């Protein structure tokens, strides 16, 4: 916080407090791991703090999200490793409700996508961004966003066919 001048420091802190939970949720959906999501968000906040004086008058949240999503993809490019397991972890204490089981299935399927595919889905459907805005945030072409979205959705259908059944039941109402 030493990088943010005195008067701007309170504004920066208020900005972070107002958005931290939502941003952490987005980071988690992109990473698939709580600890990595915290690291990703923290790194993005440090970069934002360094530029706070220049971006605070514009759209600092968009700037922060761009940093976060690009860093997630960059990390994946550097390391190119996957954490594959043969089965999801045992769920003890789950009440068995349809909502909870759907979230578990979705989270497990989402974790098995590449970071870029997760980032595209999070931006397009959770953050409700346009294809053009998603491409801008990730630093790729609109065509790449379209193809990654199609591939990611196809992969989700393959990984979690039970989600399709639940959606079909919901459409019949």
C-alpha positions in Angstrom: 0.0 0.0 0.0 3.0 2.3 0.2 2.7 2.6 -3.6 -0.7 4.4 -3.3 -0.4 8.0 -2.2 -2.2 8.9 1.1 -5.4 10.5 -0.2 -5.8 7.8 -2.8 -5.1 5.0 -0.4 -8.5 5.2 1.3 -10.2 5.2 -2.1 -8.2 2.1 -3.2 -9.1 0.3 0.1 -12.8 1.1 -0.3 -12.7 -0.1 -3.9 -11.1 -3.5 -2.9 -13.5 -4.0 0.0 -16.5 -3.4 -2.1 -15.5 -5.9 -4.7 -13.2 -8.5 -3.1 -15.7 -11.3 -2.7 -17.0 -11.1 -6.2 -13.5 -10.9 -7.7 -12.3 -13.8 -5.6 -15.3 -15.9 -6.9 -14.3 -15.1 -10.5 -10.7 -15.9 -9.8 -11.7 -19.2 -8.3 -13.8 -20.1 -11.3 -10.9 -19.3 -13.6 -8.3 -21.2 -11.5 -10.4 -24.0 -10.0 -8.3 -23.8 -6.8 -9.0 -21.5 -3.8 -5.4 -20.9 -3.0 -4.4 -20.1 -6.5 -7.4 -17.8 -6.8 -6.3 -15.9 -3.8 -2.8 -15.6 -5.3 -4.2 -14.5 -8.6 -6.4 -11.8 -7.1 -3.6 -10.6 -4.8 -1.1 -10.3 -7.7 -3.7 -8.4 -9.8 -4.4 -6.0 -6.9 -0.7 -5.3 -6.5 -0.5 -4.4 -10.2 -3.7 -2.2 -9.8 -2.3 -0.4 -6.8 0.8 0.5 -8.8 -1.3 2.2 -11.4 -4.2 3.4 -9.2 -3.6 7.1 -9.8 -3.9 6.6 -13.6 -6.9 4.1 -13.7 -9.1 5.2 -10.8 -10.9 7.8 -12.9 -11.8 5.3 -15.5 -13.0 1.7 -15.0 -10.5 0.2 -12.4 -12.6 -3.0 -12.1 -12.3 -3.7 -15.8 -8.6 -3.0 -15.6 -8.3 -5.4 -12.6 -10.3 -8.1 -14.3 -8.1 -7.8 -17.5 -5.0 -8.3 -15.4 -6.5 -11.2 -13.5 -7.7 -13.1 -16.6 -4.5 -12.5 -18.5 -2.3 -13.5 -15.6 -4.3 -16.8 -15.3 -3.8 -17.6 -18.9 -0.1 -16.6 -18.7 0.4 -18.9 -15.7 -1.1 -21.7 -17.6 1.1 -21.1 -20.7 4.2 -21.1 -18.5 3.5 -24.2 -16.6 1.1 -26.2 -18.9 0.3 -28.7 -16.3 -3.0 -30.2 -15.3 -4.2 -31.6 -12.0 -6.1 -34.7 -13.1 -7.7 -37.1 -10.7 -9.6 -40.3 -11.4 -12.6 -39.3 -9.4 -13.9 -36.2 -7.6 -13.0 -36.0 -3.9 -15.4 -37.7 -1.5 -18.2 -35.4 -0.4 -19.0 -35.9 3.3 -21.7 -34.0 5.0 -23.4 -33.0 1.7 -27.2 -32.9 2.2 -27.8 -34.5 -1.2 -30.0 -31.8 -2.5 -30.2 -31.4 -6.3 -28.7 -27.9 -6.1 -25.6 -29.0 -4.2 -25.0 -32.0 -6.4 -25.3 -29.9 -9.5 -22.8 -27.4 -8.2 -20.4 -30.2 -7.3 -20.7 -31.7 -10.8 -20.3 -28.4 -12.5 -17.3 -27.4 -10.4 -15.6 -30.7 -11.1 -16.3 -30.4 -14.9 -15.1 -26.7 -14.9 -11.8 -27.7 -13.2 -11.1 -30.1 -16.0 -11.2 -27.4 -18.7 -8.1 -25.5 -19.6 -7.6 -22.1 -17.9 -8.3 -20.2 -21.2 -11.6 -22.2 -21.6 -12.6 -21.4 -18.0 -11.7 -17.8 -18.4 -13.8 -17.5 -21.6 -16.8 -19.2 -19.9 -16.5 -17.1 -16.8 -16.3 -13.9 -18.8 -19.0 -14.7 -21.2 -21.6 -16.3 -18.9 -20.8 -15.3 -15.3 -19.6 -11.8 -16.0 -22.0 -11.5 -19.0 -19.4 -9.9 -21.2 -19.7 -9.7 -25.0 -17.5 -11.7 -27.3 -15.6 -8.5 -28.2 -15.1 -7.5 -24.6 -14.0 -11.0 -23.7 -11.5 -11.0 -26.6 -10.2 -7.6 -25.4 -9.8 -8.7 -21.8 -7.9 -11.9 -22.8 -5.9 -10.3 -25.5 -7.2 -12.7 -28.2 -9.4 -12.4 -31.3 -13.1 -12.6 -31.3 -12.8 -15.8 -33.4 -10.7 -17.4 -30.6 -13.3 -16.5 -28.1 -16.0 -18.1 -30.2 -14.1 -21.2 -30.8 -12.9 -21.5 -27.2 -16.5 -21.1 -26.0 -17.8 -23.8 -28.4 -15.0 -26.2 -27.4 -15.5 -25.5 -23.7 -19.2 -26.0 -23.8 -18.8 -29.2 -25.8 -16.3 -30.4 -23.3 -18.6 -29.6 -20.3 -21.4 -31.6 -22.0 -19.0 -34.5 -22.3 -17.6 -34.2 -18.8 -21.0 -33.7 -17.1 -23.9 -35.2 -19.2 -26.1 -35.0 -16.1 -26.1 -31.2 -16.3 -27.8 -31.4 -19.7 -30.5 -33.7 -18.2 -31.1 -31.2 -15.4 -31.4 -28.3 -17.9 -33.8 -30.3 -20.1 -36.1 -31.0 -17.1 -36.0 -27.3 -16.2 -37.0 -26.3 -19.8 -40.1 -28.4 -19.7 -41.8 -26.3 -17.0 
